[in-house]
Amino acid sequence: MTPSAPSPVWHPYAHLKTQRPAPKVVGGEGPYFTLESGETLLDATCSWWCMIHGYRHPRLVRAIQQQADRLCHVMLGGLTHEPADRLARELVRITPAGLDHVFFSDSGSVGMEVAMKMAVQYHRLRGRPEKHRMLSLMKAYHGDTAGCMAVCDPEEGMHSLFAGYLPRHHFAPAPAAPFHADDEAVAQDLAALRAVLERHHGEIAALLMEPLLQAAGGLNMTSPRYLQGARELCDEFDVLLVFDEVATGFGRTGRMFAADHADVTPDIMVLSKGLTGGYLGHAATLATGRVHDAFIGDSPGHAFMHGPTFMGNPLACAVALESLAVFEEEAYLERIAGLNRVLEQELVRDAALAAHPAVADVRALGATAVIETRDATDLAGVADWAREQGVWLRPIGRWLYTMPAYVTTEAELRRVTAVMKGWFLR
Ligand SMILES: *Cc1c(COP(=O)(O)O)cnc(C)c1O
């Protein structure tokens, strides 16, 4: 094939008729990546929120090289290795107390599939096979595989085309009370959740949620009190609580995990995106002793029948360990607090931006900020416009957001916020 023929690469979420040739990335350094054309772009999204250390971090690159020299891969079926064992111990150490068991897989979607299967089998093993449906929230996004699509927002989500193909689950309204809401506002959200549980708890295995930040479904930022109330409701109705921290994990909301804001331990927690600093695809589904111990028994049905080929891949585990070491040694939570101050000052407290007719809301949480517009057409052309100024933005629907790498300096983040608000205040 000649180099000028169209590439056979099929791009995600792309309209084939209107898509333009994708710019080719040839390298990256810190929060920047470089294109074949020579352009250098400041990545305001850190590649779907996973490149938390930025590109070509010397310690992460070295960790992969050193591990590659020893052992690139071996199956976890009936075998183990040091990087998997060490990473599991580290994840148990840093996650909320009680999450003591770690099941590895290779992506966030699969990590969520594992969580849902675990919840269904848990109830079956306890003699409650009728508890086999999920309770999810409107505005949720949990991944693109079939099981995950079925628990994404069924209306606004991107998967309504597949409605006939997917199993049916229950949905509660998305929580509306914001991060700093008073108890009364949160009580309304919890009452809506309780109503669904009262009606359907007999068939519900687990309540799934992206704690504090419903990310891909519109960056909905909610209250820690909602997590505490959800924990109490799950205990009352014998429903497992599953936190999908694929996006929120590793500092994105300002604490190591969103659960930490509420001091809540879910029964199952899923980690992916930031887990390896984005350097390799991997995921972890953590479970408490209560969940894990239900699988101890004599029948063939007690084995957990799941095992992705690449689970616990040594390269992924080694780079995840190094990612975590850098995170802690370089006090990333302090950096994130600094980034949050910039986002609050430059976006949330900008009166002119808030007053703009196209702007419905501006909010920030940790190293995340979003300008919510009234209509997706308000953002038509924003990505090209940002690129002309050296910034890579990729809005979702009517949400113009940033989730920068934590190595982004405050001055660099001001470049991002200037472009974000500049789109409206030109
Ligand atoms: C990205 C994401 C997923 C899916 O992860 P993949 O690695 O893309 O499969 C699941 N849940 C949340 C909250 C996510 O942001």
The ligand as an ORCA input file, in Angstrom:
! r2SCAN-3c Opt
* xyz 0 1
  C     -13.098      5.040     30.765
  C     -14.051      4.492     31.754
  C     -14.418      3.134     31.740
  C     -13.970      2.177     30.655
  O     -12.597      1.960     30.654
  P     -11.894      1.363     29.344
  O     -10.482      1.144     29.760
  O     -12.041      2.386     28.265
  O     -12.590      0.100     29.012
  C     -15.251      2.678     32.748
  N     -15.697      3.495     33.712
  C     -15.368      4.803     33.755
  C     -15.866      5.638     34.863
  C     -14.554      5.350     32.765
  O     -14.255      6.655     32.788
*
